[in-house]
Amino acid sequence: MNATQTKLLGIARSHLGAPYVYGAKPEEIPQKMDCSSFTQYIYKQIGIDLERSTILQAAHTGAEIKLTTDNLQLTTALRTGDLLFFRGTRGHYNDELFPNREIYIGHVAMYTEDEKAIHASYPEGVIEQSLADIIKKRGPIVMAKRVI
């Protein structure tokens, strides 16, 4: 892990336990966050601007990491700080953002290490948990992006 990844991971973990609020307003952050405002906020702390919504983060952030058919096999390709986009229960799709690909995205998390990710989740708030548990609750990882 390089110094930037270490700093980002420290910032993310410093917000463990912050309450989840869907559509958190800018003035509520970082006291309350949803999944995309959490990733937007922590990356901003290291000088990287991300879009506000999950689907826009997926469309306009970083370089895509090739996924395998088995989401849990992809962890060998992941590094601390990679963004993981999940189908989610409220998956959104936009043909203009993803031409020729039907990608529904409803949740974002940041890969930490050891097959875990940190994210803002209802009702727990900001938590770090295993990818297997996130996939069980949120659905499959549909896209992964390398930002740093």
C-alpha positions in Angstrom: 0.0 0.0 0.0 1.4 3.4 -1.0 1.3 6.6 1.1 -1.8 7.9 -0.7 -3.7 4.7 -0.2 -2.7 4.6 3.5 -3.9 8.2 4.0 -7.2 7.5 2.2 -7.8 4.4 4.2 -7.1 6.3 7.4 -9.6 9.0 6.4 -12.3 6.5 5.5 -11.8 4.5 8.8 -12.0 7.7 10.8 -15.6 8.0 9.8 -16.7 4.5 10.9 -20.0 4.8 12.7 -21.1 8.0 11.0 -24.9 7.7 10.4 -26.4 6.9 7.0 -28.8 9.4 5.5 -30.1 8.8 2.0 -29.4 11.9 -0.2 -27.4 13.6 2.6 -27.2 17.3 2.0 -23.8 19.0 1.6 -24.1 20.7 5.0 -24.7 17.4 6.7 -21.5 15.8 5.4 -19.4 14.3 7.1 -21.7 14.0 10.1 -24.2 12.1 8.0 -23.6 10.4 4.6 -25.0 8.1 2.0 -22.8 5.8 0.0 -21.8 8.3 -2.8 -21.4 11.3 -0.5 -19.1 9.1 1.6 -16.8 8.2 -1.3 -17.0 11.8 -2.6 -16.0 13.2 0.8 -13.1 10.9 1.5 -11.5 11.3 -1.9 -11.9 15.1 -1.7 -9.7 14.9 1.5 -6.8 13.7 -0.7 -7.5 16.2 -3.5 -9.6 14.0 -5.9 -13.0 15.3 -6.9 -15.7 12.7 -7.5 -19.3 13.3 -8.9 -22.0 13.3 -6.3 -24.2 10.4 -7.4 -23.2 6.7 -7.5 -24.0 6.3 -11.2 -22.0 9.5 -12.2 -19.1 8.3 -10.1 -19.2 5.0 -12.0 -19.4 6.8 -15.4 -16.8 9.5 -14.8 -14.3 8.2 -12.3 -11.0 6.3 -12.8 -10.1 3.4 -15.0 -12.3 0.3 -15.1 -11.0 -2.9 -13.6 -11.9 -6.0 -15.5 -14.4 -8.1 -13.5 -14.5 -11.9 -13.6 -17.7 -13.9 -13.5 -17.2 -14.6 -9.8 -17.1 -11.3 -7.9 -15.1 -12.8 -5.1 -12.4 -13.9 -7.5 -11.7 -10.3 -8.5 -10.1 -9.4 -5.2 -6.7 -10.4 -6.5 -6.9 -7.5 -8.9 -8.1 -5.0 -6.4 -6.1 -2.5 -4.5 -6.9 -0.3 -1.5 -8.9 2.7 -2.7 -10.6 1.0 -5.7 -14.3 1.9 -6.0 -16.7 -1.0 -6.2 -20.2 -0.5 -7.7 -23.0 -2.8 -6.8 -26.3 -3.5 -8.5 -28.1 -2.4 -5.3 -31.8 -2.4 -4.5 -32.4 0.9 -6.3 -30.2 0.3 -9.3 -30.1 3.2 -11.8 -29.3 2.8 -15.5 -28.5 5.5 -18.0 -28.0 4.6 -21.7 -26.1 7.9 -22.4 -23.5 7.2 -19.6 -23.1 3.5 -20.6 -23.8 3.1 -24.3 -24.2 -0.5 -25.4 -24.0 -1.8 -21.9 -26.9 -2.3 -19.5 -25.2 -1.6 -16.2 -27.5 -0.9 -13.3 -25.8 0.7 -10.3 -27.2 1.4 -6.9 -24.4 1.4 -4.4 -20.7 2.2 -4.1 -18.0 1.1 -1.6 -14.3 1.5 -1.4 -12.1 -1.6 -1.3 -9.9 -1.6 1.8 -7.9 -4.8 2.0 -8.3 -8.5 2.8 -11.5 -8.9 0.8 -13.2 -6.1 2.7 -14.7 -2.7 1.8 -15.9 0.4 3.6 -19.1 2.1 2.8 -22.1 4.0 4.1 -25.0 1.6 4.4 -28.5 1.7 5.9 -29.1 1.2 8.8 -25.6 0.7 10.1 -24.0 3.9 8.8 -20.3 3.8 7.7 -19.0 0.3 8.2 -16.2 -1.9 7.0 -17.3 -5.4 6.1 -16.4 -8.4 4.0 -17.2 -8.3 0.3 -19.2 -11.5 0.7 -21.5 -9.8 3.2 -21.9 -6.7 1.0 -22.7 -8.8 -2.1 -25.2 -10.8 -0.1 -27.1 -7.6 0.9 -26.5 -5.4 -2.1 -26.2 -7.8 -5.0 -23.3 -8.3 -7.4 -20.4 -6.0 -8.1 -21.2 -4.7 -11.6 -18.2 -2.4 -12.0 -14.9 -1.6 -10.3 -12.8 1.5 -10.9 -9.2 2.4 -10.0 -9.0 6.1 -8.9 -5.5 6.2 -7.3 
